[in-house]
Amino acid sequence: MKFNDEQIINCALVSLKHLRMMYAYFAEEAGTPECFQTANELFEEVTQMQRNTYDLMIEQGWMTVQAQTASAIEKSHKQLKTKISEMK
């Protein structure tokens, strides 16, 4: 099976998201300051790679971003606050 560019980039984005999450865990649980520094540097690097990949997908038209109204953002914010308060 042949993959097109969009499928390959989408797979890369998913992989970068997973790597970013794993480096975040690694940094949080680092046993020494040196280990934390290394993990944190890798986290930042992967974060930038993920952002660049996301931007490329938008430029190519493979992903769209839509502006939201202030009321829609406020509604989402309230829903999140409610969920957080339920978790306490």
PyMOL Python script that loads the backbone (N, CA, C, O; Angstrom):
from pymol import cmd

cmd.read_pdbstr("""\
ATOM      1  N   MET A   1       0.839  -1.174   0.000  1.00  0.00           N
ATOM      2  CA  MET A   1       0.000   0.000   0.000  1.00  0.00           C
ATOM      3  C   MET A   1       0.883   1.237   0.000  1.00  0.00           C
ATOM      4  O   MET A   1       1.844   1.325   0.764  1.00  0.00           O
ATOM      5  N   LYS A   2       0.555   2.186  -0.856  1.00  0.00           N
ATOM      6  CA  LYS A   2       1.293   3.433  -0.916  1.00  0.00           C
ATOM      7  C   LYS A   2       0.567   4.500  -0.111  1.00  0.00           C
ATOM      8  O   LYS A   2      -0.657   4.621  -0.169  1.00  0.00           O
ATOM      9  N   PHE A   3       1.343   5.268   0.639  1.00  0.00           N
ATOM     10  CA  PHE A   3       0.779   6.361   1.406  1.00  0.00           C
ATOM     11  C   PHE A   3       1.059   7.668   0.685  1.00  0.00           C
ATOM     12  O   PHE A   3       2.125   7.847   0.095  1.00  0.00           O
ATOM     13  N   ASN A   4       0.093   8.585   0.736  1.00  0.00           N
ATOM     14  CA  ASN A   4       0.332   9.895   0.151  1.00  0.00           C
ATOM     15  C   ASN A   4       0.979  10.806   1.197  1.00  0.00           C
ATOM     16  O   ASN A   4       1.105  10.430   2.362  1.00  0.00           O
ATOM     17  N   ASP A   5       1.380  11.985   0.780  1.00  0.00           N
ATOM     18  CA  ASP A   5       2.087  12.907   1.676  1.00  0.00           C
ATOM     19  C   ASP A   5       1.263  13.248   2.915  1.00  0.00           C
ATOM     20  O   ASP A   5       1.795  13.308   4.024  1.00  0.00           O
ATOM     21  N   GLU A   6      -0.028  13.470   2.724  1.00  0.00           N
ATOM     22  CA  GLU A   6      -0.880  13.834   3.857  1.00  0.00           C
ATOM     23  C   GLU A   6      -0.920  12.712   4.896  1.00  0.00           C
ATOM     24  O   GLU A   6      -0.847  12.977   6.096  1.00  0.00           O
ATOM     25  N   GLN A   7      -1.034  11.486   4.449  1.00  0.00           N
ATOM     26  CA  GLN A   7      -1.074  10.354   5.378  1.00  0.00           C
ATOM     27  C   GLN A   7       0.243  10.214   6.136  1.00  0.00           C
ATOM     28  O   GLN A   7       0.247   9.927   7.333  1.00  0.00           O
ATOM     29  N   ILE A   8       1.349  10.415   5.444  1.00  0.00           N
ATOM     30  CA  ILE A   8       2.668  10.311   6.077  1.00  0.00           C
ATOM     31  C   ILE A   8       2.846  11.406   7.128  1.00  0.00           C
ATOM     32  O   ILE A   8       3.301  11.138   8.240  1.00  0.00           O
ATOM     33  N   ILE A   9       2.484  12.642   6.769  1.00  0.00           N
ATOM     34  CA  ILE A   9       2.630  13.757   7.711  1.00  0.00           C
ATOM     35  C   ILE A   9       1.692  13.582   8.899  1.00  0.00           C
ATOM     36  O   ILE A   9       2.065  13.890  10.031  1.00  0.00           O
ATOM     37  N   ASN A  10       0.481  13.093   8.657  1.00  0.00           N
ATOM     38  CA  ASN A  10      -0.452  12.859   9.753  1.00  0.00           C
ATOM     39  C   ASN A  10       0.109  11.820  10.722  1.00  0.00           C
ATOM     40  O   ASN A  10       0.003  11.980  11.938  1.00  0.00           O
ATOM     41  N   CYS A  11       0.701  10.767  10.186  1.00  0.00           N
ATOM     42  CA  CYS A  11       1.324   9.740  11.028  1.00  0.00           C
ATOM     43  C   CYS A  11       2.485  10.336  11.828  1.00  0.00           C
ATOM     44  O   CYS A  11       2.669  10.014  13.001  1.00  0.00           O
ATOM     45  N   ALA A  12       3.257  11.199  11.189  1.00  0.00           N
ATOM     46  CA  ALA A  12       4.370  11.863  11.879  1.00  0.00           C
ATOM     47  C   ALA A  12       3.845  12.738  13.017  1.00  0.00           C
ATOM     48  O   ALA A  12       4.424  12.756  14.104  1.00  0.00           O
ATOM     49  N   LEU A  13       2.752  13.460  12.772  1.00  0.00           N
ATOM     50  CA  LEU A  13       2.184  14.317  13.818  1.00  0.00           C
ATOM     51  C   LEU A  13       1.719  13.488  15.005  1.00  0.00           C
ATOM     52  O   LEU A  13       1.969  13.854  16.154  1.00  0.00           O
ATOM     53  N   VAL A  14       1.053  12.388  14.742  1.00  0.00           N
ATOM     54  CA  VAL A  14       0.600  11.506  15.827  1.00  0.00           C
ATOM     55  C   VAL A  14       1.803  10.975  16.613  1.00  0.00           C
ATOM     56  O   VAL A  14       1.771  10.925  17.843  1.00  0.00           O
ATOM     57  N   SER A  15       2.848  10.586  15.909  1.00  0.00           N
ATOM     58  CA  SER A  15       4.056  10.083  16.572  1.00  0.00           C
ATOM     59  C   SER A  15       4.718  11.162  17.418  1.00  0.00           C
ATOM     60  O   SER A  15       5.165  10.892  18.532  1.00  0.00           O
ATOM     61  N   LEU A  16       4.782  12.377  16.898  1.00  0.00           N
ATOM     62  CA  LEU A  16       5.381  13.480  17.650  1.00  0.00           C
ATOM     63  C   LEU A  16       4.559  13.805  18.898  1.00  0.00           C
ATOM     64  O   LEU A  16       5.123  14.116  19.947  1.00  0.00           O
ATOM     65  N   LYS A  17       3.238  13.735  18.790  1.00  0.00           N
ATOM     66  CA  LYS A  17       2.394  13.965  19.969  1.00  0.00           C
ATOM     67  C   LYS A  17       2.684  12.919  21.040  1.00  0.00           C
ATOM     68  O   LYS A  17       2.758  13.242  22.226  1.00  0.00           O
ATOM     69  N   HIS A  18       2.845  11.676  20.624  1.00  0.00           N
ATOM     70  CA  HIS A  18       3.147  10.608  21.582  1.00  0.00           C
ATOM     71  C   HIS A  18       4.533  10.833  22.210  1.00  0.00           C
ATOM     72  O   HIS A  18       4.690  10.719  23.425  1.00  0.00           O
ATOM     73  N   LEU A  19       5.516  11.147  21.393  1.00  0.00           N
ATOM     74  CA  LEU A  19       6.861  11.409  21.909  1.00  0.00           C
ATOM     75  C   LEU A  19       6.856  12.565  22.902  1.00  0.00           C
ATOM     76  O   LEU A  19       7.495  12.496  23.953  1.00  0.00           O
ATOM     77  N   ARG A  20       6.133  13.625  22.563  1.00  0.00           N
ATOM     78  CA  ARG A  20       6.064  14.800  23.446  1.00  0.00           C
ATOM     79  C   ARG A  20       5.500  14.400  24.807  1.00  0.00           C
ATOM     80  O   ARG A  20       6.018  14.811  25.845  1.00  0.00           O
ATOM     81  N   MET A  21       4.448  13.605  24.796  1.00  0.00           N
ATOM     82  CA  MET A  21       3.841  13.150  26.039  1.00  0.00           C
ATOM     83  C   MET A  21       4.836  12.312  26.847  1.00  0.00           C
ATOM     84  O   MET A  21       4.941  12.471  28.064  1.00  0.00           O
ATOM     85  N   MET A  22       5.562  11.425  26.173  1.00  0.00           N
ATOM     86  CA  MET A  22       6.507  10.565  26.871  1.00  0.00           C
ATOM     87  C   MET A  22       7.676  11.367  27.463  1.00  0.00           C
ATOM     88  O   MET A  22       8.120  11.090  28.577  1.00  0.00           O
ATOM     89  N   TYR A  23       8.170  12.361  26.712  1.00  0.00           N
ATOM     90  CA  TYR A  23       9.243  13.204  27.254  1.00  0.00           C
ATOM     91  C   TYR A  23       8.745  14.041  28.426  1.00  0.00           C
ATOM     92  O   TYR A  23       9.506  14.312  29.354  1.00  0.00           O
ATOM     93  N   ALA A  24       7.485  14.452  28.400  1.00  0.00           N
ATOM     94  CA  ALA A  24       6.923  15.180  29.544  1.00  0.00           C
ATOM     95  C   ALA A  24       6.928  14.296  30.786  1.00  0.00           C
ATOM     96  O   ALA A  24       7.313  14.739  31.868  1.00  0.00           O
ATOM     97  N   TYR A  25       6.498  13.046  30.628  1.00  0.00           N
ATOM     98  CA  TYR A  25       6.533  12.109  31.760  1.00  0.00           C
ATOM     99  C   TYR A  25       7.964  11.892  32.243  1.00  0.00           C
ATOM    100  O   TYR A  25       8.238  11.883  33.443  1.00  0.00           O
ATOM    101  N   PHE A  26       8.861  11.718  31.291  1.00  0.00           N
ATOM    102  CA  PHE A  26      10.266  11.491  31.630  1.00  0.00           C
ATOM    103  C   PHE A  26      10.828  12.670  32.421  1.00  0.00           C
ATOM    104  O   PHE A  26      11.517  12.480  33.423  1.00  0.00           O
ATOM    105  N   ALA A  27      10.531  13.887  31.966  1.00  0.00           N
ATOM    106  CA  ALA A  27      11.029  15.074  32.664  1.00  0.00           C
ATOM    107  C   ALA A  27      10.439  15.170  34.073  1.00  0.00           C
ATOM    108  O   ALA A  27      11.144  15.497  35.028  1.00  0.00           O
ATOM    109  N   GLU A  28       9.147  14.884  34.192  1.00  0.00           N
ATOM    110  CA  GLU A  28       8.488  14.951  35.497  1.00  0.00           C
ATOM    111  C   GLU A  28       9.097  13.979  36.497  1.00  0.00           C
ATOM    112  O   GLU A  28       9.156  14.268  37.692  1.00  0.00           O
ATOM    113  N   GLU A  29       9.547  12.835  36.015  1.00  0.00           N
ATOM    114  CA  GLU A  29      10.025  11.787  36.906  1.00  0.00           C
ATOM    115  C   GLU A  29      11.545  11.641  36.920  1.00  0.00           C
ATOM    116  O   GLU A  29      12.083  10.667  37.446  1.00  0.00           O
ATOM    117  N   ALA A  30      12.224  12.620  36.338  1.00  0.00           N
ATOM    118  CA  ALA A  30      13.687  12.562  36.278  1.00  0.00           C
ATOM    119  C   ALA A  30      14.263  12.527  37.687  1.00  0.00           C
ATOM    120  O   ALA A  30      13.824  13.263  38.571  1.00  0.00           O
ATOM    121  N   GLY A  31      15.245  11.668  37.880  1.00  0.00           N
ATOM    122  CA  GLY A  31      15.820  11.480  39.201  1.00  0.00           C
ATOM    123  C   GLY A  31      16.892  12.485  39.582  1.00  0.00           C
ATOM    124  O   GLY A  31      17.166  12.671  40.768  1.00  0.00           O
ATOM    125  N   THR A  32      17.494  13.126  38.616  1.00  0.00           N
ATOM    126  CA  THR A  32      18.556  14.087  38.901  1.00  0.00           C
ATOM    127  C   THR A  32      18.313  15.358  38.089  1.00  0.00           C
ATOM    128  O   THR A  32      17.598  15.323  37.087  1.00  0.00           O
ATOM    129  N   PRO A  33      18.896  16.469  38.509  1.00  0.00           N
ATOM    130  CA  PRO A  33      18.755  17.706  37.733  1.00  0.00           C
ATOM    131  C   PRO A  33      19.287  17.567  36.307  1.00  0.00           C
ATOM    132  O   PRO A  33      18.723  18.138  35.374  1.00  0.00           O
ATOM    133  N   GLU A  34      20.370  16.808  36.138  1.00  0.00           N
ATOM    134  CA  GLU A  34      20.936  16.613  34.803  1.00  0.00           C
ATOM    135  C   GLU A  34      19.979  15.825  33.904  1.00  0.00           C
ATOM    136  O   GLU A  34      19.797  16.143  32.729  1.00  0.00           O
ATOM    137  N   CYS A  35      19.386  14.809  34.479  1.00  0.00           N
ATOM    138  CA  CYS A  35      18.433  13.992  33.737  1.00  0.00           C
ATOM    139  C   CYS A  35      17.213  14.837  33.353  1.00  0.00           C
ATOM    140  O   CYS A  35      16.710  14.744  32.233  1.00  0.00           O
ATOM    141  N   PHE A  36      16.745  15.661  34.298  1.00  0.00           N
ATOM    142  CA  PHE A  36      15.628  16.551  34.006  1.00  0.00           C
ATOM    143  C   PHE A  36      15.980  17.506  32.876  1.00  0.00           C
ATOM    144  O   PHE A  36      15.182  17.706  31.960  1.00  0.00           O
ATOM    145  N   GLN A  37      17.160  18.091  32.935  1.00  0.00           N
ATOM    146  CA  GLN A  37      17.579  19.045  31.907  1.00  0.00           C
ATOM    147  C   GLN A  37      17.581  18.397  30.527  1.00  0.00           C
ATOM    148  O   GLN A  37      17.090  18.988  29.565  1.00  0.00           O
ATOM    149  N   THR A  38      18.123  17.202  30.423  1.00  0.00           N
ATOM    150  CA  THR A  38      18.160  16.491  29.144  1.00  0.00           C
ATOM    151  C   THR A  38      16.745  16.192  28.649  1.00  0.00           C
ATOM    152  O   THR A  38      16.418  16.444  27.490  1.00  0.00           O
ATOM    153  N   ALA A  39      15.919  15.658  29.528  1.00  0.00           N
ATOM    154  CA  ALA A  39      14.544  15.327  29.148  1.00  0.00           C
ATOM    155  C   ALA A  39      13.771  16.574  28.751  1.00  0.00           C
ATOM    156  O   ALA A  39      13.000  16.549  27.792  1.00  0.00           O
ATOM    157  N   ASN A  40      13.971  17.654  29.474  1.00  0.00           N
ATOM    158  CA  ASN A  40      13.269  18.892  29.180  1.00  0.00           C
ATOM    159  C   ASN A  40      13.711  19.477  27.833  1.00  0.00           C
ATOM    160  O   ASN A  40      12.885  20.003  27.087  1.00  0.00           O
ATOM    161  N   GLU A  41      14.991  19.389  27.526  1.00  0.00           N
ATOM    162  CA  GLU A  41      15.487  19.860  26.229  1.00  0.00           C
ATOM    163  C   GLU A  41      14.879  19.043  25.087  1.00  0.00           C
ATOM    164  O   GLU A  41      14.486  19.596  24.060  1.00  0.00           O
ATOM    165  N   LEU A  42      14.806  17.732  25.276  1.00  0.00           N
ATOM    166  CA  LEU A  42      14.195  16.873  24.270  1.00  0.00           C
ATOM    167  C   LEU A  42      12.704  17.179  24.122  1.00  0.00           C
ATOM    168  O   LEU A  42      12.173  17.200  23.011  1.00  0.00           O
ATOM    169  N   PHE A  43      12.037  17.414  25.249  1.00  0.00           N
ATOM    170  CA  PHE A  43      10.624  17.788  25.219  1.00  0.00           C
ATOM    171  C   PHE A  43      10.427  19.057  24.395  1.00  0.00           C
ATOM    172  O   PHE A  43       9.536  19.111  23.547  1.00  0.00           O
ATOM    173  N   GLU A  44      11.239  20.064  24.633  1.00  0.00           N
ATOM    174  CA  GLU A  44      11.124  21.335  23.902  1.00  0.00           C
ATOM    175  C   GLU A  44      11.386  21.143  22.408  1.00  0.00           C
ATOM    176  O   GLU A  44      10.704  21.736  21.571  1.00  0.00           O
ATOM    177  N   GLU A  45      12.360  20.326  22.084  1.00  0.00           N
ATOM    178  CA  GLU A  45      12.688  20.069  20.676  1.00  0.00           C
ATOM    179  C   GLU A  45      11.540  19.351  19.960  1.00  0.00           C
ATOM    180  O   GLU A  45      11.166  19.718  18.846  1.00  0.00           O
ATOM    181  N   VAL A  46      10.995  18.342  20.601  1.00  0.00           N
ATOM    182  CA  VAL A  46       9.880  17.609  20.007  1.00  0.00           C
ATOM    183  C   VAL A  46       8.638  18.503  19.918  1.00  0.00           C
ATOM    184  O   VAL A  46       7.874  18.409  18.958  1.00  0.00           O
ATOM    185  N   THR A  47       8.439  19.362  20.906  1.00  0.00           N
ATOM    186  CA  THR A  47       7.321  20.314  20.863  1.00  0.00           C
ATOM    187  C   THR A  47       7.426  21.210  19.638  1.00  0.00           C
ATOM    188  O   THR A  47       6.430  21.438  18.952  1.00  0.00           O
ATOM    189  N   GLN A  48       8.619  21.718  19.356  1.00  0.00           N
ATOM    190  CA  GLN A  48       8.812  22.574  18.184  1.00  0.00           C
ATOM    191  C   GLN A  48       8.602  21.791  16.891  1.00  0.00           C
ATOM    192  O   GLN A  48       8.016  22.310  15.942  1.00  0.00           O
ATOM    193  N   MET A  49       9.072  20.554  16.848  1.00  0.00           N
ATOM    194  CA  MET A  49       8.863  19.715  15.667  1.00  0.00           C
ATOM    195  C   MET A  49       7.372  19.461  15.445  1.00  0.00           C
ATOM    196  O   MET A  49       6.891  19.483  14.313  1.00  0.00           O
ATOM    197  N   GLN A  50       6.656  19.221  16.529  1.00  0.00           N
ATOM    198  CA  GLN A  50       5.214  18.998  16.427  1.00  0.00           C
ATOM    199  C   GLN A  50       4.528  20.244  15.891  1.00  0.00           C
ATOM    200  O   GLN A  50       3.661  20.152  15.021  1.00  0.00           O
ATOM    201  N   ARG A  51       4.907  21.403  16.400  1.00  0.00           N
ATOM    202  CA  ARG A  51       4.297  22.654  15.939  1.00  0.00           C
ATOM    203  C   ARG A  51       4.596  22.906  14.463  1.00  0.00           C
ATOM    204  O   ARG A  51       3.718  23.329  13.711  1.00  0.00           O
ATOM    205  N   ASN A  52       5.825  22.648  14.056  1.00  0.00           N
ATOM    206  CA  ASN A  52       6.200  22.830  12.651  1.00  0.00           C
ATOM    207  C   ASN A  52       5.397  21.896  11.744  1.00  0.00           C
ATOM    208  O   ASN A  52       4.976  22.287  10.656  1.00  0.00           O
ATOM    209  N   THR A  53       5.193  20.674  12.196  1.00  0.00           N
ATOM    210  CA  THR A  53       4.415  19.703  11.424  1.00  0.00           C
ATOM    211  C   THR A  53       2.960  20.159  11.316  1.00  0.00           C
ATOM    212  O   THR A  53       2.355  20.082  10.247  1.00  0.00           O
ATOM    213  N   TYR A  54       2.414  20.628  12.419  1.00  0.00           N
ATOM    214  CA  TYR A  54       1.046  21.143  12.445  1.00  0.00           C
ATOM    215  C   TYR A  54       0.909  22.331  11.486  1.00  0.00           C
ATOM    216  O   TYR A  54      -0.046  22.396  10.711  1.00  0.00           O
ATOM    217  N   ASP A  55       1.854  23.261  11.539  1.00  0.00           N
ATOM    218  CA  ASP A  55       1.833  24.417  10.641  1.00  0.00           C
ATOM    219  C   ASP A  55       1.911  23.993   9.176  1.00  0.00           C
ATOM    220  O   ASP A  55       1.228  24.564   8.327  1.00  0.00           O
ATOM    221  N   LEU A  56       2.738  22.999   8.881  1.00  0.00           N
ATOM    222  CA  LEU A  56       2.855  22.488   7.511  1.00  0.00           C
ATOM    223  C   LEU A  56       1.521  21.913   7.038  1.00  0.00           C
ATOM    224  O   LEU A  56       1.118  22.132   5.896  1.00  0.00           O
ATOM    225  N   MET A  57       0.845  21.189   7.905  1.00  0.00           N
ATOM    226  CA  MET A  57      -0.445  20.611   7.540  1.00  0.00           C
ATOM    227  C   MET A  57      -1.473  21.700   7.239  1.00  0.00           C
ATOM    228  O   MET A  57      -2.287  21.549   6.328  1.00  0.00           O
ATOM    229  N   ILE A  58      -1.441  22.774   7.985  1.00  0.00           N
ATOM    230  CA  ILE A  58      -2.341  23.896   7.733  1.00  0.00           C
ATOM    231  C   ILE A  58      -1.994  24.548   6.398  1.00  0.00           C
ATOM    232  O   ILE A  58      -2.882  24.836   5.596  1.00  0.00           O
ATOM    233  N   GLU A  59      -0.702  24.780   6.159  1.00  0.00           N
ATOM    234  CA  GLU A  59      -0.262  25.393   4.899  1.00  0.00           C
ATOM    235  C   GLU A  59      -0.680  24.566   3.685  1.00  0.00           C
ATOM    236  O   GLU A  59      -1.034  25.121   2.645  1.00  0.00           O
ATOM    237  N   GLN A  60      -0.641  23.251   3.818  1.00  0.00           N
ATOM    238  CA  GLN A  60      -0.986  22.362   2.715  1.00  0.00           C
ATOM    239  C   GLN A  60      -2.505  22.182   2.560  1.00  0.00           C
ATOM    240  O   GLN A  60      -2.968  21.577   1.593  1.00  0.00           O
ATOM    241  N   GLY A  61      -3.266  22.709   3.512  1.00  0.00           N
ATOM    242  CA  GLY A  61      -4.719  22.570   3.453  1.00  0.00           C
ATOM    243  C   GLY A  61      -5.223  21.233   3.962  1.00  0.00           C
ATOM    244  O   GLY A  61      -6.376  20.875   3.725  1.00  0.00           O
ATOM    245  N   TRP A  62      -4.373  20.488   4.660  1.00  0.00           N
ATOM    246  CA  TRP A  62      -4.753  19.180   5.184  1.00  0.00           C
ATOM    247  C   TRP A  62      -5.435  19.291   6.539  1.00  0.00           C
ATOM    248  O   TRP A  62      -6.028  18.331   7.031  1.00  0.00           O
ATOM    249  N   MET A  63      -5.344  20.462   7.130  1.00  0.00           N
ATOM    250  CA  MET A  63      -5.961  20.713   8.419  1.00  0.00           C
ATOM    251  C   MET A  63      -6.464  22.152   8.381  1.00  0.00           C
ATOM    252  O   MET A  63      -5.795  23.033   7.840  1.00  0.00           O
ATOM    253  N   THR A  64      -7.623  22.387   8.946  1.00  0.00           N
ATOM    254  CA  THR A  64      -8.146  23.748   8.970  1.00  0.00           C
ATOM    255  C   THR A  64      -8.324  24.210  10.408  1.00  0.00           C
ATOM    256  O   THR A  64      -8.576  23.419  11.317  1.00  0.00           O
ATOM    257  N   VAL A  65      -8.186  25.495  10.576  1.00  0.00           N
ATOM    258  CA  VAL A  65      -8.381  26.115  11.879  1.00  0.00           C
ATOM    259  C   VAL A  65      -9.457  27.176  11.701  1.00  0.00           C
ATOM    260  O   VAL A  65      -9.370  28.027  10.816  1.00  0.00           O
ATOM    261  N   GLN A  66     -10.454  27.112  12.543  1.00  0.00           N
ATOM    262  CA  GLN A  66     -11.537  28.073  12.461  1.00  0.00           C
ATOM    263  C   GLN A  66     -11.549  28.943  13.706  1.00  0.00           C
ATOM    264  O   GLN A  66     -11.441  28.445  14.827  1.00  0.00           O
ATOM    265  N   ALA A  67     -11.682  30.238  13.499  1.00  0.00           N
ATOM    266  CA  ALA A  67     -11.788  31.165  14.622  1.00  0.00           C
ATOM    267  C   ALA A  67     -13.109  30.919  15.348  1.00  0.00           C
ATOM    268  O   ALA A  67     -14.122  30.618  14.717  1.00  0.00           O
ATOM    269  N   GLN A  68     -13.095  31.045  16.635  1.00  0.00           N
ATOM    270  CA  GLN A  68     -14.295  30.844  17.433  1.00  0.00           C
ATOM    271  C   GLN A  68     -14.733  32.173  18.038  1.00  0.00           C
ATOM    272  O   GLN A  68     -13.923  33.070  18.273  1.00  0.00           O
ATOM    273  N   THR A  69     -16.014  32.271  18.278  1.00  0.00           N
ATOM    274  CA  THR A  69     -16.546  33.475  18.911  1.00  0.00           C
ATOM    275  C   THR A  69     -16.182  33.474  20.388  1.00  0.00           C
ATOM    276  O   THR A  69     -15.874  32.436  20.973  1.00  0.00           O
ATOM    277  N   ALA A  70     -16.225  34.652  20.964  1.00  0.00           N
ATOM    278  CA  ALA A  70     -15.931  34.768  22.397  1.00  0.00           C
ATOM    279  C   ALA A  70     -16.927  33.962  23.217  1.00  0.00           C
ATOM    280  O   ALA A  70     -16.554  33.370  24.229  1.00  0.00           O
ATOM    281  N   SER A  71     -18.187  33.927  22.798  1.00  0.00           N
ATOM    282  CA  SER A  71     -19.187  33.172  23.556  1.00  0.00           C
ATOM    283  C   SER A  71     -18.931  31.667  23.487  1.00  0.00           C
ATOM    284  O   SER A  71     -19.154  30.957  24.467  1.00  0.00           O
ATOM    285  N   ALA A  72     -18.466  31.178  22.338  1.00  0.00           N
ATOM    286  CA  ALA A  72     -18.150  29.750  22.216  1.00  0.00           C
ATOM    287  C   ALA A  72     -16.955  29.382  23.091  1.00  0.00           C
ATOM    288  O   ALA A  72     -16.928  28.315  23.703  1.00  0.00           O
ATOM    289  N   ILE A  73     -15.979  30.268  23.145  1.00  0.00           N
ATOM    290  CA  ILE A  73     -14.806  30.026  23.997  1.00  0.00           C
ATOM    291  C   ILE A  73     -15.218  30.046  25.463  1.00  0.00           C
ATOM    292  O   ILE A  73     -14.781  29.197  26.241  1.00  0.00           O
ATOM    293  N   GLU A  74     -16.053  31.006  25.846  1.00  0.00           N
ATOM    294  CA  GLU A  74     -16.526  31.096  27.230  1.00  0.00           C
ATOM    295  C   GLU A  74     -17.331  29.856  27.610  1.00  0.00           C
ATOM    296  O   GLU A  74     -17.208  29.356  28.729  1.00  0.00           O
ATOM    297  N   LYS A  75     -18.150  29.358  26.691  1.00  0.00           N
ATOM    298  CA  LYS A  75     -18.936  28.149  26.956  1.00  0.00           C
ATOM    299  C   LYS A  75     -18.014  26.955  27.206  1.00  0.00           C
ATOM    300  O   LYS A  75     -18.225  26.192  28.149  1.00  0.00           O
ATOM    301  N   SER A  76     -16.991  26.796  26.361  1.00  0.00           N
ATOM    302  CA  SER A  76     -16.033  25.700  26.546  1.00  0.00           C
ATOM    303  C   SER A  76     -15.283  25.847  27.858  1.00  0.00           C
ATOM    304  O   SER A  76     -15.022  24.860  28.545  1.00  0.00           O
ATOM    305  N   HIS A  77     -14.938  27.080  28.206  1.00  0.00           N
ATOM    306  CA  HIS A  77     -14.227  27.343  29.462  1.00  0.00           C
ATOM    307  C   HIS A  77     -15.090  26.942  30.659  1.00  0.00           C
ATOM    308  O   HIS A  77     -14.600  26.314  31.598  1.00  0.00           O
ATOM    309  N   LYS A  78     -16.355  27.301  30.623  1.00  0.00           N
ATOM    310  CA  LYS A  78     -17.264  26.938  31.713  1.00  0.00           C
ATOM    311  C   LYS A  78     -17.410  25.422  31.824  1.00  0.00           C
ATOM    312  O   LYS A  78     -17.426  24.873  32.926  1.00  0.00           O
ATOM    313  N   GLN A  79     -17.518  24.750  30.681  1.00  0.00           N
ATOM    314  CA  GLN A  79     -17.640  23.288  30.695  1.00  0.00           C
ATOM    315  C   GLN A  79     -16.400  22.650  31.304  1.00  0.00           C
ATOM    316  O   GLN A  79     -16.504  21.703  32.083  1.00  0.00           O
ATOM    317  N   LEU A  80     -15.231  23.164  30.954  1.00  0.00           N
ATOM    318  CA  LEU A  80     -13.994  22.631  31.514  1.00  0.00           C
ATOM    319  C   LEU A  80     -13.913  22.880  33.004  1.00  0.00           C
ATOM    320  O   LEU A  80     -13.522  21.988  33.757  1.00  0.00           O
ATOM    321  N   LYS A  81     -14.274  24.080  33.448  1.00  0.00           N
ATOM    322  CA  LYS A  81     -14.265  24.388  34.879  1.00  0.00           C
ATOM    323  C   LYS A  81     -15.196  23.463  35.640  1.00  0.00           C
ATOM    324  O   LYS A  81     -14.872  23.022  36.743  1.00  0.00           O
ATOM    325  N   THR A  82     -16.359  23.164  35.056  1.00  0.00           N
ATOM    326  CA  THR A  82     -17.310  22.258  35.688  1.00  0.00           C
ATOM    327  C   THR A  82     -16.722  20.863  35.831  1.00  0.00           C
ATOM    328  O   THR A  82     -16.834  20.239  36.887  1.00  0.00           O
ATOM    329  N   LYS A  83     -16.093  20.375  34.763  1.00  0.00           N
ATOM    330  CA  LYS A  83     -15.478  19.047  34.810  1.00  0.00           C
ATOM    331  C   LYS A  83     -14.363  18.986  35.847  1.00  0.00           C
ATOM    332  O   LYS A  83     -14.225  17.995  36.563  1.00  0.00           O
ATOM    333  N   ILE A  84     -13.571  20.050  35.923  1.00  0.00           N
ATOM    334  CA  ILE A  84     -12.473  20.086  36.899  1.00  0.00           C
ATOM    335  C   ILE A  84     -13.033  20.075  38.314  1.00  0.00           C
ATOM    336  O   ILE A  84     -12.523  19.359  39.176  1.00  0.00           O
ATOM    337  N   SER A  85     -14.087  20.868  38.566  1.00  0.00           N
ATOM    338  CA  SER A  85     -14.649  20.914  39.912  1.00  0.00           C
ATOM    339  C   SER A  85     -15.279  19.574  40.300  1.00  0.00           C
ATOM    340  O   SER A  85     -15.285  19.211  41.476  1.00  0.00           O
ATOM    341  N   GLU A  86     -15.800  18.850  39.332  1.00  0.00           N
ATOM    342  CA  GLU A  86     -16.369  17.526  39.604  1.00  0.00           C
ATOM    343  C   GLU A  86     -15.295  16.513  39.980  1.00  0.00           C
ATOM    344  O   GLU A  86     -15.570  15.530  40.669  1.00  0.00           O
ATOM    345  N   MET A  87     -14.093  16.754  39.530  1.00  0.00           N
ATOM    346  CA  MET A  87     -12.979  15.824  39.809  1.00  0.00           C
ATOM    347  C   MET A  87     -12.419  16.017  41.214  1.00  0.00           C
ATOM    348  O   MET A  87     -11.702  15.148  41.709  1.00  0.00           O
ATOM    349  N   LYS A  88     -12.727  17.121  41.858  1.00  0.00           N
ATOM    350  CA  LYS A  88     -12.167  17.416  43.188  1.00  0.00           C
ATOM    351  C   LYS A  88     -12.874  16.675  44.270  1.00  0.00           C
ATOM    352  O   LYS A  88     -12.525  16.813  45.442  1.00  0.00           O
TER     353      LYS A  88
END
""", "prot")
cmd.dss("prot")
cmd.show_as("cartoon", "prot")
cmd.util.cbc("prot")
cmd.orient("prot")
